[in-house]
Structure formats: structure tokens, C-alpha cells
Amino acid sequence: MKKTFLIRQTHIVRSPNIGQAKALVFEEEGFGQVLSSDIDAEEISESEVIDYINEKDSSYTHSSTINLDEQSNDVDISADISDSRADFLRSENKRLARLADRYKNVREEAIDAIYEAAYDAFAGFKLPSIKSPAFAKSSTKTPEVAVAVFADWQLGKITPTYSSDILAQRIELYTDKMIEIVDIQRAHHPVKELHVWFLGDIVEGEEIFPGQSHLIDSGLYRQVGVYGPQIIVSFLNKALQHFEKIKVVGIIGNHGAVGGRARKMHDPETNMDRLLYKIVSLIFKDEKRITFDIPDGAGERNWYGVDAIGNYSTLLIHGDQLPQPSNFGAYYKKVMGWKDGAIPEHFDDVFMGHYHQQFKMTIGSSTLRISGSSESYNTYAQEFFSSMSRPCQHLMFVHPDHGVTSEYSIWLD
């Protein structure tokens, strides 16, 4: 004869929230500590089973006299068990009726459960703290600021020699070379602060030009929500080990736009470059040594930023506002108009990307710099522009009074 048992498990858990506590007990993972565990078992009668079902809406029971899903000639399904079966079916009917009533609005409850699960998961996330670096004794020379310039990663794009994985490898190479050059500079003067300028087109997008879907290895979700944060967070985590302070400025590019080439119905503020920067800033929200400047504002593109280092400042743009760099007259007109008040903030120089090639021109008292790209072997540029630039990103050092003192092209191939 089968018997019925009631098994109770009791756990005392110290954890940041209920979601993490459940994960520790049932999945053996999560944040916290199981302080004690206890299992209690007792045999119960059939009537107690029915009472327990009615009270707790439990969905498990075992008949002590018959398996209700089993038909056998050796079992006498007769008046001896008819009352037991009737009681069981009545209790199940009541239980299911209560469940149906409880979950009439199951869609709303499911949404609430999803939000709660997401909150619990994020509440358990904690970015490991990174100690500030220890520098040698103070120098009498004026400290300079290192500036890492990132532009036109085109994350997600595929060419014969480029992909998301190759981009990650190249930014890791850039990081190592940057630290090596910074150490060389520190032999002469202090370099304790890093500024990071993102000049747009960090993502590749999905609908920027016809046929683009055949030239990407990942959609916007993975570009913005997975690979992009992984690459940028890895860079910043390593940079935190070598600098006391970091400031990040994030500018949007045309490849971050959504809605295809027309883009008529989207809020101009909507841009996937900007969303990527925002996600990274939230990851580092508790890291006091990093600050973020991400130009935004409802209903506007917010296409530029100005970053000041001491008395020196630079206008940061993507560059899709300007024609090919060979058109000096158009550049002169734009920059001088911006300096004359079209852009109210003061700036000394201009830095942009967009054209995937290093270029520098003098416009009045300003220097306009164009960044290279981490991308390689661009067949479109090969066919239509007869151009194939080596992958590189920029690094420079800025004196707070004298401006740029040195600059480097860090080759990534």
C-alpha cells in the first residue's frame, strides 16, 4: 500500500533580495549565504491531503489506496474507493476554480513577474571595485591629460578582415599600446587623468544603406546591448587601473540612427550610439572615478559636444555635417561660422570622424583633426573612393594651458 508524506524544507538565507535568495536555494547560484537548512517529513492521511489542497492550492497528492492514472484488473474500483475519489475530484475542482479566478489577468501578472525578475537580477549585479593606481612621488612639472579618441568602430560590420571579434581584439591592442605610451610620457611629467572621446558610428546599424543586412554579424540588440558594453567596459576597467580619473564624452554618428534612410517618424534624439553610451554609464553609476558627458535632450539630435581640459577645449562632432576633407572651403566656412557664435560654447580645435582616414588641417587659429577607423578592408571605399586606410585610433596628450603637446596614431593591424 502506498503512503502519503508531507515534506517541508526550511532555509535561512542572507542575501540582497528574494530573487538572489531563491537562486541560492534552488539553483545553487546567486549572491548571499545559506545560513541553515532543515528538512521535516511526516506521514499524513487522505483526509489531511484533501484539507491541505483546499488550504494551500497544492498541486501534488498521492492516493493511499489507488493510482488514479492507472487501470488494472487487480484493482477493484468500487464503492470502497468511490468516496475517496469523489472527495479528491471535488477538491481538485475547487482548486482549479480558484486558480482560474486568480489568473484571469494573467498577462498583467506575467508582465509584473518579468519586471520583478529583471529588477532582482540587476539588484544582484555589482561591478567589482578597482583600486586607484599608486603613482610615484609628485613631480614639479604640470600634469597633462591623456585623450583616447574612438571613432567609426562600425561594431557588427563584416569585411574580409573585420568583424565584431576582430574589433574587440583591436581595442584590446589599442589599450595595451595606450598604457605603454602613457608610461613613457610619465617619465617626463605626471599623467593621472584620461579623457575618452567617442565620435560616433561606434555601432554599424541595420538600415543605413541598401544591402547592409548582408554585411553585419549582429543586429542592434547585440551591438548595443551585448558586444558594445563588453568591449567598452573592458577598456574602462583596465584604464581605471592606470588613471585616477576618467571622463567619457559620447557623440552620436549617422550609423546610430534608426528607421532606415528616411528616418522621418523617429524622435531625433533616438540614436543607438547614444543608447550604448548610456548603458555603459549605468554600469559604472557607482564608480566615482568615472564621469560621463552624453549630450541629449528630447526632440533634438544633440549632435555635438565640447570638452574642456584646463583652458583648452575641443569641439567634438561625428563629421557627417561636412563634405569630403578635400573641400577646404566648406570646412573653413563651417568651422568659422561655428566659432563665430553658431555654437555658443567656446572651443579651440575640432575633432571628428566619419571619413575613416586620418587628416589634419589648419583653419584660422584652429586645428581640425579627423580620426581613423578600427575597420579594415572596406570594399565600398576601395571601389568608389580608391582608398583603403589602415585601421587605427588616435591618442594625444593635452597640457591644461598650452593645449595638445603630442599625438599618436595607434595602428591596429
C-alpha positions in Angstrom: 0.0 0.0 0.0 1.2 3.4 -0.9 1.6 6.1 1.8 1.5 9.8 1.6 4.1 12.1 3.2 4.3 15.9 3.7 7.9 17.1 3.2 8.8 20.6 4.4 12.1 22.3 3.6 13.2 25.3 5.7 16.1 27.6 4.7 17.5 30.7 6.4 19.3 32.8 3.8 21.2 36.1 4.0 21.0 37.8 0.5 20.5 41.2 -1.2 16.9 40.3 -2.3 14.4 37.5 -2.5 15.4 36.6 -6.1 19.0 36.0 -5.1 17.9 34.1 -2.1 15.8 31.7 -4.2 18.7 31.3 -6.7 20.9 30.2 -3.8 18.5 27.6 -2.5 17.1 26.2 -5.7 19.8 26.8 -8.3 22.9 26.8 -6.1 24.0 30.2 -7.5 23.4 33.8 -6.7 24.7 36.3 -4.2 24.5 35.6 -0.4 24.9 32.8 2.1 22.7 29.9 3.2 22.9 30.1 7.0 21.0 26.9 7.7 18.8 24.2 6.1 16.3 21.8 7.6 14.0 19.0 6.1 11.0 17.8 8.1 8.8 14.8 6.9 5.6 13.3 8.3 3.0 10.8 7.1 -0.4 12.2 6.6 -3.9 10.7 5.9 -6.0 11.0 2.8 -8.4 13.5 4.5 -5.4 15.6 5.5 -4.2 15.6 1.9 -7.6 17.0 0.8 -7.6 19.6 3.5 -4.1 20.6 2.6 -5.1 21.0 -1.1 -8.0 23.2 -0.2 -5.9 25.4 2.1 -2.7 25.7 0.1 -3.7 25.1 -3.5 -1.1 22.5 -3.6 -0.8 20.5 -6.9 0.7 17.3 -5.6 -1.0 14.4 -3.9 -0.8 10.6 -3.9 -3.8 8.3 -3.1 -3.1 5.8 -0.4 -5.4 3.3 -2.0 -5.1 3.7 -5.8 -3.2 5.3 -8.6 -5.9 7.3 -10.4 -4.0 7.3 -13.7 -3.6 3.5 -13.7 -6.1 0.9 -14.8 -5.5 -2.6 -13.6 -7.6 -5.7 -13.4 -6.1 -6.3 -10.0 -7.6 -3.2 -8.5 -11.2 -3.1 -7.5 -12.6 0.3 -8.4 -15.7 0.0 -6.3 -17.6 1.6 -3.5 -14.6 1.2 -1.2 -12.7 4.0 -3.0 -15.6 5.9 -4.7 -16.0 8.3 -1.7 -12.2 8.9 -1.7 -12.2 9.6 -5.4 -15.2 11.9 -5.2 -13.6 13.9 -2.4 -10.4 14.2 -4.4 -12.2 15.4 -7.6 -14.2 17.9 -5.7 -11.1 19.3 -4.1 -9.4 19.5 -7.5 -12.4 21.2 -8.9 -12.3 23.9 -6.2 -8.6 24.3 -6.5 -8.7 24.8 -10.3 -11.7 27.2 -10.0 -9.7 29.3 -7.6 -6.6 29.2 -9.9 -8.8 30.3 -12.9 -10.1 33.2 -10.9 -6.7 34.2 -9.7 -5.2 34.2 -13.2 -7.9 36.0 -15.1 -5.5 38.8 -15.7 -2.5 36.5 -16.3 -1.0 38.8 -18.9 -0.6 41.7 -16.5 0.7 39.3 -13.7 3.2 37.9 -16.2 4.5 41.3 -17.0 4.8 42.2 -13.3 6.7 38.9 -12.8 9.1 39.8 -15.6 9.8 43.2 -14.2 10.4 41.8 -10.8 12.8 39.2 -12.1 14.7 41.8 -14.1 14.9 44.0 -11.0 16.1 41.2 -8.8 18.7 40.2 -11.4 20.0 43.8 -11.7 19.9 44.3 -8.0 22.3 41.4 -7.6 24.8 42.9 -10.1 27.8 44.7 -8.6 30.7 45.9 -10.7 33.9 44.8 -8.9 35.7 47.8 -7.4 39.1 48.7 -8.9 41.7 50.4 -6.8 43.1 53.7 -7.9 46.7 53.4 -9.1 49.6 54.4 -6.9 51.9 57.0 -8.6 55.5 57.9 -7.8 56.3 61.0 -5.8 54.9 64.2 -7.1 56.7 66.0 -9.9 57.2 69.7 -10.1 56.1 69.6 -13.8 52.5 70.4 -14.8 50.4 67.3 -15.2 49.0 66.5 -18.7 45.8 64.7 -19.6 45.8 61.7 -21.9 43.0 61.6 -24.5 41.8 58.4 -26.2 39.8 59.1 -29.4 37.5 56.3 -30.6 35.6 56.7 -33.9 33.9 54.6 -36.5 34.2 51.2 -34.9 31.2 50.1 -37.1 30.6 47.4 -34.5 28.8 44.5 -36.2 30.2 45.1 -39.6 31.8 42.3 -41.6 34.5 42.7 -44.3 37.1 40.2 -45.4 39.3 41.2 -42.5 36.9 42.7 -40.0 34.2 41.5 -37.6 32.9 42.2 -34.0 35.5 39.7 -32.6 38.3 41.4 -34.5 37.2 44.8 -33.2 37.4 43.5 -29.6 40.9 42.3 -30.3 41.9 45.6 -31.8 40.6 47.7 -28.9 42.4 45.4 -26.5 45.6 46.0 -28.6 44.9 49.8 -28.5 44.5 49.6 -24.7 47.9 47.9 -24.2 49.7 50.4 -26.6 48.0 53.4 -24.9 49.2 52.3 -21.5 52.7 51.7 -22.8 52.8 55.2 -24.3 51.3 56.8 -21.2 54.1 55.2 -19.1 56.7 56.8 -21.5 55.1 60.2 -21.0 55.0 59.7 -17.3 58.8 59.5 -17.2 58.8 63.2 -18.0 55.6 64.6 -16.4 52.5 63.3 -14.4 49.6 61.8 -16.4 46.9 60.9 -13.9 43.7 61.7 -15.9 42.2 60.2 -19.0 39.6 61.6 -21.3 37.8 59.3 -23.7 36.1 60.8 -26.8 33.6 58.6 -28.7 33.0 60.4 -32.0 30.1 58.3 -33.3 29.4 55.3 -35.6 30.5 53.1 -32.8 27.6 50.8 -33.9 27.0 49.8 -37.5 23.2 50.0 -37.5 20.9 47.8 -39.6 19.1 50.0 -42.2 21.7 52.7 -43.1 22.1 51.7 -46.8 20.6 49.1 -49.1 22.0 45.6 -48.6 23.5 46.3 -45.2 21.8 43.3 -43.7 24.3 41.1 -45.7 27.3 42.9 -44.2 26.7 42.6 -40.5 27.4 39.8 -38.0 24.9 41.1 -35.3 21.8 43.2 -35.1 21.3 46.3 -33.0 20.4 44.3 -29.9 23.8 42.6 -29.8 25.7 45.7 -31.0 24.2 47.9 -28.3 23.2 45.5 -25.5 26.0 42.8 -25.6 29.1 43.4 -27.6 29.4 47.1 -27.3 29.2 47.2 -23.5 31.6 44.2 -23.2 34.3 46.0 -25.3 33.9 49.4 -23.7 33.6 48.1 -20.1 36.7 46.0 -20.6 38.6 49.1 -21.8 37.4 51.3 -18.9 38.1 48.6 -16.3 41.7 48.3 -17.5 42.1 52.1 -17.8 40.9 52.5 -14.2 43.9 50.5 -13.1 46.2 53.2 -14.6 44.4 56.5 -14.1 43.0 58.3 -11.1 40.1 59.9 -13.1 38.4 59.2 -16.4 35.9 61.4 -18.3 33.9 59.9 -21.2 32.3 62.1 -23.8 29.8 60.4 -26.2 28.9 61.8 -29.6 26.4 60.3 -32.0 27.0 59.2 -35.6 24.8 58.7 -38.6 25.0 54.9 -38.3 23.4 55.0 -34.9 20.2 56.3 -36.5 17.1 54.1 -36.7 14.2 53.8 -39.1 16.0 53.4 -42.4 17.3 56.2 -44.7 14.2 58.3 -44.4 14.0 58.4 -40.5 11.0 60.8 -40.7 8.9 59.4 -37.8 11.6 58.9 -35.1 12.5 61.3 -32.4 15.7 63.0 -33.5 17.2 62.2 -30.0 16.9 58.4 -30.7 20.3 57.1 -31.7 21.9 53.7 -30.9 25.3 55.3 -30.3 23.8 57.4 -27.5 21.9 54.4 -26.1 25.2 52.4 -26.0 26.9 55.2 -24.1 24.0 55.4 -21.7 24.1 51.7 -20.9 27.8 51.9 -20.1 27.3 54.9 -17.9 24.7 52.9 -15.9 27.1 50.1 -15.5 29.6 52.5 -13.9 27.0 54.5 -12.0 28.6 53.6 -8.6 32.2 54.2 -9.8 33.1 57.7 -8.6 36.3 57.9 -10.6 34.4 57.9 -14.0 32.1 60.7 -15.3 30.1 60.7 -18.4 29.1 63.6 -20.7 26.4 62.3 -23.2 24.7 65.3 -25.0 21.0 64.6 -25.1 17.6 66.3 -24.9 14.1 65.4 -26.1 13.2 66.3 -29.7 16.8 67.3 -30.8 19.7 65.5 -32.4 22.2 67.0 -29.9 24.9 66.3 -32.4 28.0 67.9 -30.8 29.8 68.3 -27.5 32.6 70.5 -26.2 35.2 69.0 -23.8 37.5 71.3 -21.8 40.8 70.3 -20.4 42.0 73.3 -18.3 42.0 76.3 -20.6 41.9 74.2 -23.7 38.7 73.0 -25.3 37.7 70.9 -28.4 34.5 70.8 -30.4 33.6 67.1 -30.9 31.4 66.1 -33.8 30.9 63.0 -35.9 31.6 64.7 -39.2 28.5 63.8 -41.3 27.8 67.6 -41.3 30.8 68.1 -43.6 31.8 67.0 -47.1 34.9 65.2 -48.2 38.1 66.6 -46.5 39.4 67.7 -49.9 36.8 70.6 -49.8 38.7 73.0 -47.7 36.4 76.0 -48.4 33.4 74.2 -47.0 35.3 73.2 -43.9 36.6 76.8 -43.4 33.0 78.2 -43.7 31.5 75.7 -41.3 34.2 76.0 -38.6 34.4 79.8 -38.7 30.6 80.0 -38.5 30.5 77.7 -35.5 33.3 79.7 -33.8 31.5 83.0 -34.6 28.6 82.1 -32.4 26.5 79.4 -34.2 27.9 77.1 -31.4 27.7 79.2 -28.2 30.4 77.3 -26.3 34.0 78.4 -26.8 36.3 75.9 -28.5 39.9 76.0 -29.7 40.1 73.0 -32.0 37.7 70.5 -33.7 37.9 66.7 -33.7 35.7 64.5 -35.9 35.4 61.0 -37.5 33.1 59.8 -40.3 35.6 59.6 -43.1 37.7 56.6 -41.8 41.0 58.3 -42.6 43.5 60.4 -40.6 43.5 64.0 -41.7 44.5 67.3 -40.2 44.0 70.9 -41.4 44.6 74.4 -40.0 41.5 76.6 -40.1 42.4 80.1 -38.8 43.7 79.6 -35.3 42.1 76.2 -35.0 43.3 72.7 -35.9 40.7 70.3 -37.3 41.6 66.6 -36.8 39.9 63.7 -38.5 40.1 60.3 -36.8 40.9 57.0 -38.5 38.7 53.9 -38.0 39.3 50.5 -36.4 37.7 48.9 -39.6 39.9 47.3 -42.3 39.4 46.3 -45.9 36.4 48.4 -46.8 35.4 47.2 -50.3 33.0 50.1 -50.8 35.8 52.7 -50.2 38.0 50.6 -52.4 35.6 50.7 -55.3 34.2 54.2 -55.1 36.9 56.3 -53.4 40.0 54.3 -54.5 41.0 54.4 -50.8 41.9 51.7 -48.2 43.1 53.1 -44.9 44.9 51.1 -42.3 42.9 50.6 -39.1 44.0 53.0 -36.4 42.7 55.1 -33.5 44.1 58.3 -32.1 45.8 59.2 -28.8 47.1 62.6 -27.7 48.2 64.4 -24.6 46.9 67.9 -23.5 48.6 70.5 -21.4 45.9 72.5 -19.5 47.3 75.8 -20.7 49.2 75.0 -23.9 46.8 72.5 -25.5 47.9 69.5 -27.4 51.6 68.7 -26.8 51.9 65.3 -28.6 49.7 62.9 -30.6 49.9 59.4 -31.8 48.3 57.2 -34.4 48.0 53.7 -32.8 47.9 51.2 -35.7 45.7 48.2 -35.0 46.6 45.8 -37.9 
